[in-house]
């Protein structure tokens, strides 16, 4: 499962970079139209790095997997594989309501399936497992879901830029080292 997941992460990252376009022209002004696409790429790359890193640590703690773990992992990979699509949409549509909301849906669903994967691993490993002990309260996971939902709503009710700020805030929150698994390994 870990090798397959690592391969999917590598493929998604490769597809994401292929979405980037070479600017027309040679001056700095030529970069301006590409900034929404490039910004979305950078944020998506950070997110994929965060998911890969946390997923890697979590699977190092796992002793067993079952069908529920495999399917929840596949659900996570499905939503992560949509990053190239939403990158392209933001690149073509700009920082506007629907592309930014779609990005929020992908972020929300990936976070939801990561949480489902955690629960599936805890179920197969047991309540006394190192995974259950490392995950603890899952406050960051639930806060992430709430902020993604707020970002999604903000795209329609406030401004797509407020949404992007919330998505960036979640990424920053997760960039702070999450040592739950490292302490247990």
N, C-alpha and C positions, 0 to 999 in steps of 0.2 A: 504494500500500500504506500509506503514512504517513497519508494523509487518511482512508482507511477505518478504520485502527486508532485514530486520534484520535477519530473519530466513535463507535466502539464504547466507548472509554474514557468519553466524555461520557455515553453512554446508561447505562452501568453505574453511574456515579456518580449519575446522576439516579434510577435505580431503587433504589439503596441508600438515598438520603435519603427516598424514599417509604416505606421500611420503618419509619422512625421514627414512633412514635405520640406523640400529645399526651397528657401525663399527665392522669389523672383527679384533679381537685382543684387547689388553687392554692398549697399550701404546699410546702416542701422535701421533706416526707415523701412527697409524690406522685411525686417523681422516683425514689425508691429502687427501685420495681419495674422501672423502665425503664433502670437503670444497666447491666445486662449487654448489652442491645440497643445502648445508646448507646456503650458501651465498644467493642463489636465494630464498630460503624459507624466510630468514630474510627480504630481500628487498620486496618480495611479501607481507609478513605480514604487513610491514610498509605501503605499498600501500593500502592494504585492510583497514587498520586502518584509513588512510587518507580519503579514499573514504567514509567509513562508517561515520566518524565524520562529514565531510562536508555535506554529504547526509542528515544525521540526522538534522543538523542545518537548512538546506534548507527546509526540509519538515516541520519543526516546524513553519516556516514562511508561509507555503502554506495554503490557505483557501479552495481551490478547486483543483480537478484534472479532467482531461478528458481523452479520448482515446489516444490522442497524448502523454500525460504525461505517461500514463500506458505503452504504447508501447516503448517509449524512455527509460523508467526505465527498462523495460524488456531487451532492447538492451544492456544497461549498465550491467545488471546482467549476460547476456550471455557472454560478454567479460571477466568480472571478474571471471566467473566460469571456464574459461580456464587457470587460474593461476596454478592449480594442474598439468595440462598437460604440460605446459612449464617448470614448476619446474622439473618434471620428465625428460623431454628432456634435459635440461641443466645438470641434475644430471647424465644422462647416456652418453651424448655426450660431456660434458665439456663446457668450455667457448670457443665455436667454432662458426663459422659463422652462420649456419642455426638455431641452438637453440637460440642463442642470438638475431638473427633477428626476430624469431618467438615471443620471449618475447617482443621485440620492437613493433611488430604488435599488440599484445594483449594490451600493454600499450597505444599505439596510439589510437586504436579503443575504449578502455574504456574511454579515455579522450574525444574522439570525441562524444561518446554517452552521457557522462556527460554534455558536452556543449549543445548537442541537448536537453537533459532533462531540463537544465536551460532555454533554449529558449522556450521550450514547457510550462514550468511553468510560465514564464513571459507572454506568449501569453494568457494563461487562466486566469491569475491573473490581467493582465492589466499593462500598462506602469507606472501607479502611485502606483503600489503595493510595499509592503515592500521587496518582492523578487527582483523586478527590481531595487529598490533603493540600496539594499544591494550588488547586483552583480556589479553594476557600469560598468567599462570598460572591465572587463574580461581579463585583460592583462596577468594574471598568466595562465589562461586557454590556451590562444593562444600561449604564450611562451612555455608552456608544450608541445603542439602539435608540435611546431617547433623543440624543442629539441628531442622529440621522433623520428621525421622524420630524424633528423640529426644522431641520434643513430642508426636507422635502416640502413641508408646509410653507416654509418661508419663500420657496421658489415661486409659489402662487400668490401668497398673501403679502409679502414684503418686497423682497428683491432677490434675484438669483445670486447677487454678490453676498448677501447675508447667508444664503445657503452655503456658498463656497467657503465663507469664513467658518461656519460650523463644521464643515467637512475637514478643513485644515486643523481646527481645534482638536477634533478627535484624533487625527493623525499625530499631532504633537503630544496629546495625552498618552498615546501608545508608544511614542518614541522614547519616553521616559522608561528606562529599563524595567521590564517586567521579570523579576527574578524568581517568581514562584516556582518554576520548574528547575531552574539552575540550583536553587537551594536544596531541592529534593534529590537531584541526580548524584 
